[in-house]
Amino acid sequence: MDKKFNEHFLIILKYFTYSYIIYHILCHFESHLTNFIAYQSYLLLKLLLNDIILIQNLVYLPNTIISITEPCTGMILISILLAYILTVENRLKYYVFGSLFCILLIYLGNIFRIVIIGILANTFGNGEYIHNTIGFVFFPTITIFTILLWSKIRKRL
């Protein structure tokens, strides 16, 4: 039993180490991505709402303003899922496909999250409450969804 505990402890330690290292590599890209994510969110919001203006990382909706900042890039969640892939996968093709899949899904999901926050905050007001509630629901949901979907796709590779 002690040996099994040590194995599990080392896997968990490996996961947290990977998360830390990956995030500290990716965090340098957060400031460069804010305007890009703001633009993509703006385009989707423009399809759904009228009178929307984008100035740098600020999306002006009729009843509220959305500020896309560095935490909005989703780099923490991407780091967590990349660490998961690196911890559990044992072949290069799974590392590559799993990493690309997780990055793409989290990135698109994050833009979708920003759009939902924008629509709800514009409609109902109280943007900070909506932001926190959507974030609280979104991050665990998209994490579990991504891991389950990756597990299903992995079986087909």
Steps between C-alpha positions, in 0.01 A plus 500: 500500500784737574645440153164578335473821701849605390413435134184708524678773689767519228234522228328785683833674559585460131162648402539807723858550386394487135212741569734748663766481228252514212318799646823690556586444135154591368438799727735706282245475218198618700550870434540434127179299483264744673434716191470193280246334731316830537475526121367147459250550783397831344433329164273239660322759712453717190306215340265483799466860620487847345705812573820328609834677487848356554787717618815298571398252770171671592171386348231766540152351505186716520459446876844395622870487421705181491870532573701205370802474726782249538306251717233493224741322267444166675873428537455356847245248376710420193800442728299269723378291207839488331648378827230234513586385146872490579437309821269229369612447140795283411540537123612799294195497272272518804703787643474693173137431412384526859678830552367651179149373572499639855640837397247539219200390704587717800576799280169475314312423820653804664383729218155343529512573876581867436213526251254347747617738772460793260148405398382432856668809647359716223151355550480474879771733630715410801792394280733412786254251649433346158875483427572321827205262471572404138869453585413284800284275281707518181848403618417167667249414225735568208783320680298184554349522150844540340652209693205270421493598134877457471474155659239402244699639206821338629344156475449557126859605428 
